Amino acid sequence: MTQPASPAGAADAPVPGGPPPPAPAGRKEAPATTRRPLGLRADVRNLSLLAVLAVLVAVGGFTRPEQFLDTANLQLVLTQASVIGVVTVGMTFVITSGGIDLSVGAIVALASVWATTLATQEYGFAGILFTAVVVGLGCGLVNGLLIAYGGMVPFIATLAMLASARGLALQITEGRTQIVTVDAVLDLGVPDAYVLGIPPLVLVFAAVTAVGWLLLNRTVFGRRTVAVGGNPEAARLAGIDVRRQRLYLYLLSGLCCGIAAFLLIVLAGSGQNTNGNLYELDAIAAAIIGGTLLSGGRGTITGSVLGVLVFTTITNIFALNNLQSDVQQIAKGAIIVAAVLVQHRTARGATEH
């Protein structure tokens, strides 16, 4: 009995239980160890940041041993890192997706002054926290809609939000500092509220970091974020709603700004239109030196947090040694340039191999 002719392409189909089909002519198979070097480079990068942090701690301990190594100062470093750290977690997601958010500092300022108006403080702790978070989410929503559905370039959209939020914050405060009078909020910043010697703000930062790490590394949302940043068109063809994903990411960034604004209110005990000044630069810099690729497609929460700790420690050491802020900015700029050059060299090496 004659066997029916095989359909076109059937010869290329794998035989169940048989050996895998040969690779098509002209196309090389990716080596099985492709993923391992990437993970290895990430581990090396994190270890390098830990080494830098250890050197900074040694420098601080050597130059100002009594002040720097004091428990209160170390608690202060961690507390200050918490505010910008929460912002950096949101920024890491945005950069991983191939975007940028220049408005984070202005959103923190707007959320902090809106949450500390007399009308808001009448609702106590819950009113301040709720207002800060809602304002952050609202600004993130505007950014997301303009970028995802309005077709605006992230740089332009968030730059417009930066100017608008700063202006609105100035209009609300009329240039004055708004003092917080709600004891439940102020009590979070006193030593009596510390848990096993850890300030509550640091615990919030740790919780946000843990959630961010799980979201980026262990969920579909994280995989979609990386896919959108790596190749938006391929992500779209794979069934990912790229516009909706970008909207969610800017909402997440706005949420982080709202939380950071509340932490800043606790830390400063007030709301000012100058709050969050240059936070966007610090958050971007921390994410970049931590290993998040500026062009998108790769992000690391752990590296970003280490980057925040490095910059905060540098600031603290400079302050204790009475060094001028301009020298501090030069040092930060040099670190950023070095990190970007390392990224380019790493990316070029990966492409060649």
Sequence and secondary structure as in RCSB ss.txt:
>XXXX:A:sequence
MTQPASPAGAADAPVPGGPPPPAPAGRKEAPATTRRPLGLRADVRNLSLLAVLAVLVAVGGFTRPEQFLDTANLQ
LVLTQASVIGVVTVGMTFVITSGGIDLSVGAIVALASVWATTLATQEYGFAGILFTAVVVGLGCGLVNGLLIAYG
GMVPFIATLAMLASARGLALQITEGRTQIVTVDAVLDLGVPDAYVLGIPPLVLVFAAVTAVGWLLLNRTVFGRRT
VAVGGNPEAARLAGIDVRRQRLYLYLLSGLCCGIAAFLLIVLAGSGQNTNGNLYELDAIAAAIIGGTLLSGGRGT
ITGSVLGVLVFTTITNIFALNNLQSDVQQIAKGAIIVAAVLVQHRTARGATEH
>XXXX:A:secstr
       TTGGGS  TTS      TT     TTSHHHHHHHHHHHHHHHHHHHHHHHHHHHHHSHHHHTSHHHHH
HHHHHHHHHHHHHHHHHHHHHTT   TTHHHHHHHHHHHHTSHHHHTTHHHHHHHHHHHHHHHHHHHHHIIIIIS
   HHHHHHHHHHHHHHHHHHHHTT  EE   HHHHGGGSGGG BTTB HHHHHHHHHHHHHHHHHHSSHHHHHH
HHHHH HHHHHHTT  HHHHHHHHHHHHHHHHHHHHHHHHHHHSEE TTTTTTHHHHHHHHHHHTT  TTSS   
HHHHHHHHHHHHHHHHHHHHTT  HHHHHHHHHHHHHHHHHHHHHHHHHHHH 
